[in-house]
Every structure is written in structure tokens, then in C-alpha cells.
């Protein structure tokens, strides 16, 4: 019984520590600080969380595309405009960025393909 109680206490203490840790927030005041903030946030993420985060950033940028002309602009589709993204995610945490992307009518899907060597 003591072991179970001790295990529960350890789990509660660890979860309390995790929830009080200050989360990284994006400084979107400029393109440079946005780019650096996104890079820092990606470094802190688990490997499996990086791809959904990148898709969220692209979704947020693409929420600015409003016409067929925008959709055919190769530069808009292949580069991230950190100024636009920074204005939208300034002060946000990872979870808030994912929520903002989820609320967007535009969606981005990134697929991974493994290379097969013969």
C-alpha cells in the first residue's frame, strides 16, 4: 500500500513540476525573432511533434491566402513569411499555435515517404 501511495505521490509531483514550468512563447515582433522562436520551439519538441508543428505554422500562413491567384503564387506556397506568421502567433505557446491552426479553414498535410533502397 505504501508503495502505491509513494508512486502516486511521485507522479503527482512530477506532473505539478511539468505544469509549472514556464512554456516557451513566440516573440513575433519581427521576422527574425519569429524565425528564431519557431526554431527554438522545434528544438524543444519531441521528434514526433515537430512535423505537426511545422504543418501548423504552414496552415497559419496559408490562412492568409484568399484567392486562386494566391494559390498559384509559387513563392507564397514554398516559403514561410515570418512577418505574417509572427503577427498571428506572437506570444503563443506550442499548444496555442496548434489550436490556432486547427481553427483555420485551410489545412496542411505533410506526408513522410520512406526511401526504399534496392
KANOR-V461861 format. One record per residue. N is the residue number from 1. RES is the residue in one letter. D_CENTER is the distance of its C-alpha to the mean C-alpha in whole Angstrom. Layout:
N&RES&D_CENTER ; N&RES&D_CENTER
This chain:
1&X&42 ; 2&X&41 ; 3&X&39 ; 4&X&37 ; 5&X&37 ; 6&X&36 ; 7&X&33 ; 8&X&31 ; 9&X&32 ; 10&X&30 ; 11&X&27 ; 12&X&27 ; 13&X&27 ; 14&X&24 ; 15&X&22 ; 16&X&23 ; 17&X&22 ; 18&X&19 ; 19&X&19 ; 20&X&20 ; 21&X&18 ; 22&X&17 ; 23&X&13 ; 24&X&11 ; 25&X&11 ; 26&X&10 ; 27&X&14 ; 28&X&14 ; 29&X&17 ; 30&X&18 ; 31&X&16 ; 32&X&17 ; 33&X&15 ; 34&X&12 ; 35&X&12 ; 36&X&13 ; 37&X&11 ; 38&X&8 ; 39&X&10 ; 40&X&11 ; 41&X&8 ; 42&X&7 ; 43&X&11 ; 44&X&11 ; 45&X&9 ; 46&X&11 ; 47&X&12 ; 48&X&12 ; 49&X&8 ; 50&X&7 ; 51&X&8 ; 52&X&7 ; 53&X&3 ; 54&X&6 ; 55&X&7 ; 56&X&5 ; 57&X&6 ; 58&X&9 ; 59&X&10 ; 60&X&10 ; 61&X&12 ; 62&X&14 ; 63&X&15 ; 64&X&17 ; 65&X&19 ; 66&X&22 ; 67&X&25 ; 68&X&26 ; 69&X&27 ; 70&X&23 ; 71&X&22 ; 72&X&25 ; 73&X&24 ; 74&X&23 ; 75&X&22 ; 76&X&19 ; 77&X&18 ; 78&X&18 ; 79&X&16 ; 80&X&13 ; 81&X&15 ; 82&X&14 ; 83&X&16 ; 84&X&15 ; 85&X&11 ; 86&X&12 ; 87&X&15 ; 88&X&12 ; 89&X&10 ; 90&X&12 ; 91&X&13 ; 92&X&10 ; 93&X&8 ; 94&X&5 ; 95&X&7 ; 96&X&8 ; 97&X&6 ; 98&X&6 ; 99&X&9 ; 100&X&10 ; 101&X&9 ; 102&X&11 ; 103&X&14 ; 104&X&14 ; 105&X&17 ; 106&X&16 ; 107&X&14 ; 108&X&13 ; 109&X&14 ; 110&X&13 ; 111&X&16 ; 112&X&17 ; 113&X&21 ; 114&X&23 ; 115&X&26 ; 116&X&29 ; 117&X&32 ; 118&X&36
